[in-house]
Amino acid sequence: MKIEQLTFTRFLAAISIVIFHFGKKSFLFNNTIVKSLFFNADVCVSYFFILSGFVMMLAYGNKSFICAKEYFRNRFSRIYPLYFFAILLVLFLQIRIKNFDLLGLILSLFMIQAWIPGYVLIFNPPGWSLSVELIFYLIFPFVFNRFFKKERIEKIYLIIIGFWILSQIIFLALFPVYNDISNFKDFLMYSPIMHLNEFLIGNLAGFIFVRKIWHRIGNYDIPIFILSIILFFALKLPINFHNGLLAVLFIPLIILISLNTGIITKTFKMKSFVFLGEISYGIYILQVPIFSLFSAYSVNKYFHITDPTIVFFLRLIILILVAALCYIYIEKPIQEKIRAKQRTTSVLSNSNL
């Protein structure tokens, strides 16, 4: 089951994160109306984790069993080629300025940086979330085969919702106390353990969607708009939403967008918007190397543009173009090659039966 309108929401989240990282000198951070939205846009990583859990259940929820080998091959082809390309770009930049980080390279190559406080944001900082996502991917076949397919639905609700609540209590209680201790802050903010609740609550939402409510389609434009306004004002509150607390809003939004037949969904399903959603992973993982290659200094020097807002959006356009090219010439061909190989293997296996 694929729901195209959700794809564009990835683009919105990815762009918000880029603005959060690199747009602080633009008018977006000087405008009192939208400043709080982009100042707290790091919560979009939480949205990615929840959406990932939801979409994973859409893809596999109706299956009786997940073949781990095939599943891992698909996940690897989806995330690692472009992740590796981003590493190569960062490596090029480091060699150019003669500041090579061998430890960062090793940790990043094996995608384990999020497990090591003090090294979480080294090399290519956005890569920490892929390090976290890797753990989700590794445990999902087990969680699906041994938990979602074998346990009573009441037990599934109780365990996942209970784990989510416990995770929020631990984070909100400890972060104000230990946020000045860098290593402990890294654990609270970036550890896969502290973000597992987001993926699992997304799994649960997807499980409920596939089993119970997938057919309740209708025009939900107004509820989506209302939830979006509530989200906008929630981000103005002095609360740290980093580790999944906004699931109370993200999950209803994801479900309503999935069921919606109104103008919002019709817009999000336009081919150009779906394509932007498809390249959102590239926008996210390539933001640091591309913004480093095309620095504000370079734009000022070679194009004689000094306005920080124009400079930011020029660099953003370059990032989007590079992400599009990478999707067309790296991501998509590799994924198609993997799928073709799987189909060939499946045919050969069936012919030998």
TARAHU-V45531 format. One record per residue. N is the residue number from 1. SS is DSSP state (2 for helix, 1 for strand, 0 for the rest). BURIAL is I if it has 16 or more other ideal C-beta (glycine too) atoms within 10 Angstrom, else O. D_FIRST is the distance of its C-alpha to the first C-alpha in Angstrom with 1 decimal. Layout:
# TARAHU-V45531
n: (N & N)
ss: (SS & SS)
burial: (BURIAL & BURIAL)
d_first: (D_FIRST & D_FIRST)
This chain:
# TARAHU-V45531
n: (1 & 2 & 3 & 4 & 5 & 6 & 7 & 8 & 9 & 10 & 11 & 12 & 13 & 14 & 15 & 16 & 17 & 18 & 19 & 20 & 21 & 22 & 23 & 24 & 25 & 26 & 27 & 28 & 29 & 30 & 31 & 32 & 33 & 34 & 35 & 36 & 37 & 38 & 39 & 40 & 41 & 42 & 43 & 44 & 45 & 46 & 47 & 48 & 49 & 50 & 51 & 52 & 53 & 54 & 55 & 56 & 57 & 58 & 59 & 60 & 61 & 62 & 63 & 64 & 65 & 66 & 67 & 68 & 69 & 70 & 71 & 72 & 73 & 74 & 75 & 76 & 77 & 78 & 79 & 80 & 81 & 82 & 83 & 84 & 85 & 86 & 87 & 88 & 89 & 90 & 91 & 92 & 93 & 94 & 95 & 96 & 97 & 98 & 99 & 100 & 101 & 102 & 103 & 104 & 105 & 106 & 107 & 108 & 109 & 110 & 111 & 112 & 113 & 114 & 115 & 116 & 117 & 118 & 119 & 120 & 121 & 122 & 123 & 124 & 125 & 126 & 127 & 128 & 129 & 130 & 131 & 132 & 133 & 134 & 135 & 136 & 137 & 138 & 139 & 140 & 141 & 142 & 143 & 144 & 145 & 146 & 147 & 148 & 149 & 150 & 151 & 152 & 153 & 154 & 155 & 156 & 157 & 158 & 159 & 160 & 161 & 162 & 163 & 164 & 165 & 166 & 167 & 168 & 169 & 170 & 171 & 172 & 173 & 174 & 175 & 176 & 177 & 178 & 179 & 180 & 181 & 182 & 183 & 184 & 185 & 186 & 187 & 188 & 189 & 190 & 191 & 192 & 193 & 194 & 195 & 196 & 197 & 198 & 199 & 200 & 201 & 202 & 203 & 204 & 205 & 206 & 207 & 208 & 209 & 210 & 211 & 212 & 213 & 214 & 215 & 216 & 217 & 218 & 219 & 220 & 221 & 222 & 223 & 224 & 225 & 226 & 227 & 228 & 229 & 230 & 231 & 232 & 233 & 234 & 235 & 236 & 237 & 238 & 239 & 240 & 241 & 242 & 243 & 244 & 245 & 246 & 247 & 248 & 249 & 250 & 251 & 252 & 253 & 254 & 255 & 256 & 257 & 258 & 259 & 260 & 261 & 262 & 263 & 264 & 265 & 266 & 267 & 268 & 269 & 270 & 271 & 272 & 273 & 274 & 275 & 276 & 277 & 278 & 279 & 280 & 281 & 282 & 283 & 284 & 285 & 286 & 287 & 288 & 289 & 290 & 291 & 292 & 293 & 294 & 295 & 296 & 297 & 298 & 299 & 300 & 301 & 302 & 303 & 304 & 305 & 306 & 307 & 308 & 309 & 310 & 311 & 312 & 313 & 314 & 315 & 316 & 317 & 318 & 319 & 320 & 321 & 322 & 323 & 324 & 325 & 326 & 327 & 328 & 329 & 330 & 331 & 332 & 333 & 334 & 335 & 336 & 337 & 338 & 339 & 340 & 341 & 342 & 343 & 344 & 345 & 346 & 347 & 348 & 349 & 350 & 351 & 352 & 353)
ss: (0 & 0 & 0 & 2 & 2 & 2 & 2 & 2 & 2 & 2 & 2 & 2 & 2 & 2 & 2 & 2 & 2 & 2 & 2 & 2 & 2 & 2 & 0 & 0 & 0 & 0 & 2 & 2 & 2 & 0 & 0 & 0 & 0 & 0 & 2 & 2 & 2 & 2 & 2 & 0 & 0 & 0 & 2 & 2 & 2 & 2 & 2 & 2 & 2 & 2 & 2 & 2 & 2 & 2 & 2 & 2 & 2 & 2 & 2 & 2 & 0 & 0 & 0 & 0 & 0 & 0 & 0 & 2 & 2 & 2 & 2 & 2 & 2 & 2 & 2 & 2 & 2 & 2 & 2 & 2 & 2 & 2 & 2 & 2 & 2 & 2 & 2 & 2 & 2 & 2 & 2 & 2 & 2 & 2 & 2 & 2 & 0 & 0 & 0 & 0 & 0 & 2 & 2 & 2 & 2 & 2 & 2 & 2 & 2 & 0 & 0 & 0 & 2 & 2 & 2 & 0 & 0 & 0 & 0 & 0 & 0 & 0 & 0 & 0 & 0 & 0 & 2 & 2 & 2 & 2 & 2 & 2 & 2 & 2 & 2 & 2 & 2 & 2 & 2 & 2 & 2 & 2 & 2 & 2 & 2 & 2 & 2 & 2 & 0 & 0 & 0 & 0 & 2 & 2 & 2 & 2 & 2 & 2 & 2 & 2 & 2 & 2 & 2 & 2 & 2 & 2 & 2 & 2 & 2 & 2 & 2 & 2 & 2 & 2 & 2 & 2 & 2 & 2 & 0 & 0 & 0 & 2 & 2 & 2 & 2 & 2 & 2 & 2 & 2 & 2 & 0 & 2 & 2 & 2 & 2 & 2 & 2 & 2 & 2 & 2 & 2 & 2 & 2 & 2 & 2 & 2 & 2 & 2 & 2 & 2 & 2 & 2 & 2 & 0 & 0 & 0 & 0 & 1 & 0 & 0 & 2 & 2 & 2 & 2 & 2 & 2 & 2 & 2 & 2 & 2 & 2 & 2 & 2 & 2 & 0 & 0 & 0 & 0 & 0 & 0 & 0 & 0 & 0 & 0 & 0 & 0 & 2 & 2 & 2 & 2 & 2 & 2 & 2 & 2 & 2 & 2 & 2 & 2 & 2 & 1 & 0 & 0 & 2 & 2 & 2 & 2 & 2 & 2 & 0 & 0 & 2 & 2 & 2 & 2 & 2 & 2 & 2 & 2 & 0 & 2 & 2 & 2 & 2 & 2 & 2 & 0 & 2 & 2 & 2 & 2 & 2 & 2 & 2 & 0 & 0 & 2 & 2 & 2 & 2 & 2 & 2 & 2 & 2 & 0 & 0 & 0 & 0 & 2 & 2 & 2 & 2 & 2 & 2 & 2 & 2 & 2 & 2 & 2 & 2 & 2 & 2 & 2 & 2 & 2 & 2 & 2 & 2 & 2 & 2 & 2 & 2 & 2 & 2 & 2 & 2 & 2 & 2 & 2 & 2 & 2 & 2 & 2 & 2 & 2 & 2 & 2 & 2 & 2 & 2 & 2 & 2 & 0 & 0)
burial: (O & O & I & O & I & I & I & I & I & I & I & I & I & I & I & I & I & I & I & I & O & I & I & O & O & I & O & I & I & O & O & O & O & O & O & I & I & I & O & I & I & I & I & I & I & I & I & I & I & I & I & I & I & I & I & I & I & I & I & I & I & O & O & O & O & I & O & O & O & O & I & O & I & I & I & O & I & I & I & I & I & I & I & O & I & I & I & O & I & I & I & O & O & I & O & O & O & O & O & O & O & O & O & I & I & O & I & I & O & O & I & O & I & I & I & I & I & O & I & I & I & I & I & I & O & I & I & I & I & I & I & I & I & I & I & I & I & O & O & I & I & O & I & I & I & O & I & I & O & O & O & O & O & O & O & I & O & O & O & I & O & O & O & I & O & O & I & I & O & O & I & O & O & O & I & O & O & O & O & O & O & O & O & O & I & I & I & I & I & I & I & I & O & I & I & I & I & I & I & I & I & I & I & I & I & I & I & I & I & I & O & O & O & I & O & O & O & O & O & I & I & O & I & I & O & O & I & O & O & O & I & O & O & I & I & O & O & O & O & I & I & I & I & I & I & I & I & O & I & I & I & I & I & I & I & I & I & I & I & I & O & I & O & I & I & O & O & I & I & O & O & O & I & I & I & I & I & I & I & I & I & I & I & I & I & I & I & I & I & I & I & I & I & I & O & I & O & O & I & O & O & O & O & O & O & O & O & I & O & O & I & I & I & I & I & I & O & O & I & I & O & I & I & I & O & I & I & O & O & O & I & O & O & I & O & O & O & I & O & O & O & O & O & O & O & O & O & O & O & O & O & O & O)
d_first: (0.0 & 3.8 & 6.7 & 9.7 & 12.3 & 11.9 & 12.9 & 16.3 & 17.1 & 17.3 & 20.0 & 21.8 & 21.9 & 23.1 & 25.7 & 27.0 & 27.5 & 29.4 & 31.5 & 32.2 & 33.4 & 35.3 & 35.9 & 38.5 & 41.3 & 39.5 & 39.9 & 36.5 & 38.4 & 41.5 & 40.0 & 40.4 & 37.5 & 34.7 & 36.4 & 35.1 & 31.5 & 31.8 & 34.3 & 31.7 & 28.7 & 28.5 & 26.4 & 23.5 & 23.3 & 22.6 & 19.8 & 18.4 & 18.7 & 17.1 & 14.1 & 13.8 & 13.8 & 11.3 & 8.7 & 9.8 & 9.1 & 5.5 & 5.6 & 8.3 & 8.9 & 8.9 & 11.1 & 14.8 & 15.9 & 15.2 & 17.7 & 19.2 & 20.7 & 17.7 & 15.8 & 18.8 & 19.3 & 15.9 & 16.7 & 20.2 & 19.5 & 17.3 & 20.0 & 23.4 & 24.5 & 24.6 & 25.8 & 28.6 & 29.4 & 30.0 & 32.2 & 34.2 & 34.8 & 36.0 & 38.2 & 39.7 & 40.5 & 42.1 & 44.2 & 45.3 & 46.7 & 47.8 & 45.9 & 43.9 & 42.0 & 41.8 & 40.5 & 37.8 & 36.8 & 36.6 & 34.7 & 32.2 & 31.8 & 30.9 & 28.8 & 31.0 & 32.6 & 30.9 & 32.7 & 36.1 & 37.6 & 39.7 & 37.6 & 34.2 & 34.5 & 36.5 & 35.9 & 32.7 & 32.3 & 28.6 & 27.9 & 28.5 & 25.0 & 23.7 & 26.2 & 24.7 & 21.1 & 22.3 & 23.3 & 20.0 & 18.4 & 21.4 & 21.2 & 17.5 & 17.6 & 20.7 & 19.5 & 16.5 & 18.6 & 21.7 & 20.9 & 17.6 & 17.9 & 21.7 & 22.9 & 23.4 & 21.1 & 24.3 & 25.2 & 21.9 & 22.4 & 26.0 & 25.7 & 23.0 & 24.4 & 27.9 & 27.1 & 25.8 & 29.0 & 31.2 & 29.8 & 30.5 & 34.0 & 34.9 & 33.9 & 35.5 & 38.6 & 39.2 & 38.2 & 41.2 & 43.5 & 42.4 & 40.9 & 44.3 & 44.0 & 41.9 & 40.7 & 39.7 & 38.1 & 36.0 & 34.9 & 34.0 & 32.2 & 30.5 & 30.4 & 27.1 & 28.5 & 28.8 & 25.3 & 23.5 & 23.4 & 21.0 & 18.4 & 18.8 & 18.8 & 15.5 & 14.3 & 15.9 & 14.4 & 10.8 & 12.1 & 13.8 & 11.0 & 8.8 & 12.2 & 14.2 & 13.4 & 9.9 & 12.2 & 14.9 & 14.4 & 17.7 & 19.8 & 19.9 & 21.8 & 24.9 & 23.4 & 21.5 & 24.8 & 26.8 & 24.6 & 25.0 & 28.8 & 28.9 & 27.2 & 29.7 & 32.7 & 31.4 & 31.7 & 35.3 & 36.1 & 37.9 & 35.2 & 33.5 & 29.7 & 29.0 & 27.5 & 24.9 & 27.0 & 25.0 & 22.0 & 23.6 & 22.8 & 19.8 & 17.6 & 18.5 & 18.1 & 14.5 & 13.6 & 15.8 & 14.5 & 10.9 & 12.5 & 15.2 & 16.3 & 19.6 & 21.3 & 19.8 & 16.3 & 17.8 & 19.7 & 17.0 & 15.0 & 18.2 & 18.1 & 20.7 & 19.1 & 15.8 & 18.1 & 20.0 & 16.9 & 16.3 & 20.0 & 20.1 & 20.2 & 23.2 & 24.8 & 24.6 & 25.9 & 28.4 & 30.0 & 33.0 & 34.1 & 33.7 & 35.5 & 38.1 & 38.6 & 38.9 & 40.9 & 42.4 & 45.7 & 44.8 & 43.7 & 46.9 & 49.0 & 47.7 & 46.5 & 49.0 & 46.3 & 47.1 & 45.2 & 42.6 & 40.0 & 40.3 & 40.4 & 37.2 & 35.2 & 36.6 & 35.4 & 32.0 & 31.7 & 32.8 & 30.1 & 27.4 & 28.9 & 29.1 & 25.5 & 24.5 & 26.8 & 25.5 & 21.9 & 23.1 & 25.6 & 24.5 & 20.9 & 19.3 & 21.9 & 21.7 & 17.9 & 18.3 & 21.3 & 19.7 & 16.9 & 19.7 & 21.8 & 19.1 & 18.9 & 22.7 & 23.1 & 20.8 & 22.9 & 26.1 & 25.2 & 24.5 & 27.7 & 29.7 & 28.8)
